[in-house]
């Protein structure tokens, strides 16, 4: 049976601020629905992604800004960084990991610049949303077999 990741919940403190931030990245607004007792859910989808993010009031009990390790993938890390910076996002410089396989948590083992051999899966940038939820953007130019 196929199982596809559909939605990731992001804990935020200010729903309208988060909506503005993610909309400002060019993400498609799919829903903004208010319910009873102050419940509200906002859903946005990154361009080209089958998976969306949701946040809102009464959607998550996690502390705002506590999500980390959220990943986006792109085919051109330099263009992605430029686009994020052009949207006034405080995005890191391009980096690769000293181990060459995947990035370590936080900023441990980060080396400046893209992967020297520009291997697929090897170059990254990172940024946070206004609440501090942590995103990593990874360059994938050729998928591993079976992906």
MOFEN-V190767 format. One record per residue. N is the residue number from 1. RES is the residue in one letter. PHI is phi in degrees with one decimal (* if undefined). NEAR is the number of other C-alpha atoms within 8 Angstrom. Layout:
# MOFEN-V190767
n = (N/N)
res = (RES/RES)
phi = (PHI/PHI)
near = (NEAR/NEAR)
This chain:
# MOFEN-V190767
n = (1/2/3/4/5/6/7/8/9/10/11/12/13/14/15/16/17/18/19/20/21/22/23/24/25/26/27/28/29/30/31/32/33/34/35/36/37/38/39/40/41/42/43/44/45/46/47/48/49/50/51/52/53/54/55/56/57/58/59/60/61/62/63/64/65/66/67/68/69/70/71/72/73/74/75/76/77/78/79/80/81/82/83/84/85/86/87/88/89/90/91/92/93/94/95/96/97/98/99/100/101/102/103/104/105/106/107/108/109/110/111/112/113/114/115/116/117/118/119/120/121/122/123/124/125/126/127/128/129/130/131/132/133/134/135/136/137/138/139/140/141/142/143/144/145/146/147)
res = (X/X/X/X/X/X/X/X/X/X/X/X/X/X/X/X/X/X/X/X/X/X/X/X/X/X/X/X/X/X/X/X/X/X/X/X/X/X/X/X/X/X/X/X/X/X/X/X/X/X/X/X/X/X/X/X/X/X/X/X/X/X/X/X/X/X/X/X/X/X/X/X/X/X/X/X/X/X/X/X/X/X/X/X/X/X/X/X/X/X/X/X/X/X/X/X/X/X/X/X/X/X/X/X/X/X/X/X/X/X/X/X/X/X/X/X/X/X/X/X/X/X/X/X/X/X/X/X/X/X/X/X/X/X/X/X/X/X/X/X/X/X/X/X/X/X/X)
phi = (*/-69.5/-129.7/-116.7/-70.7/-104.3/-143.4/-119.0/-89.2/-116.3/-80.7/-130.2/-92.2/-127.4/-61.7/-67.0/-64.1/-64.2/-60.4/-64.4/-61.2/-69.6/-62.5/-65.5/-83.5/89.6/-77.8/-74.4/-80.8/-95.8/-159.8/-147.5/-122.0/-104.4/-123.6/-72.1/58.7/79.9/-67.9/-150.3/-128.9/-118.5/-124.7/-131.8/-128.4/-63.1/-54.8/80.8/-96.3/-82.8/-106.4/-110.5/-116.0/-130.0/-154.9/163.9/-100.8/78.0/-95.1/-141.0/-96.7/-69.7/-66.8/-52.8/83.1/-88.4/-77.4/-142.0/80.0/-72.3/-120.8/-117.2/-120.0/-138.1/-92.5/-142.3/-66.0/-67.5/-66.4/-63.5/-62.1/-61.4/-66.3/-60.9/-61.7/-66.8/-97.4/62.4/-90.8/-77.5/-101.1/-66.9/-71.2/-65.3/-142.4/-134.6/-96.9/-59.3/-80.1/77.2/-103.3/-155.0/-83.3/-75.3/-64.5/61.3/-110.8/-61.3/65.9/-78.3/-115.7/-68.4/88.8/-68.3/-51.6/-55.9/-97.9/51.4/-68.0/-60.0/76.8/-104.8/-124.0/-143.0/-136.8/-137.5/-158.1/-124.5/-82.2/-59.6/-89.8/102.1/-62.5/-95.3/-114.8/-121.8/-109.2/-118.4/-85.1/-125.9/-102.4/-147.6/-73.9/-64.9/-54.6/86.8/-101.8)
near = (2/3/4/4/7/7/8/9/9/12/16/12/7/6/11/6/8/12/9/8/10/10/11/8/8/8/11/9/10/8/8/9/7/8/7/5/4/8/11/12/13/14/12/14/13/10/7/4/7/7/10/12/11/12/14/13/10/8/11/10/6/6/7/12/13/9/11/7/7/8/8/8/8/11/7/9/14/7/7/9/12/8/8/12/10/7/8/6/8/8/11/7/9/13/13/15/15/7/7/9/7/8/10/9/5/4/6/6/9/11/8/8/10/11/12/6/4/8/9/10/10/16/17/13/14/11/11/11/11/8/10/10/14/13/13/12/12/14/14/12/10/5/7/5/4/3/4)
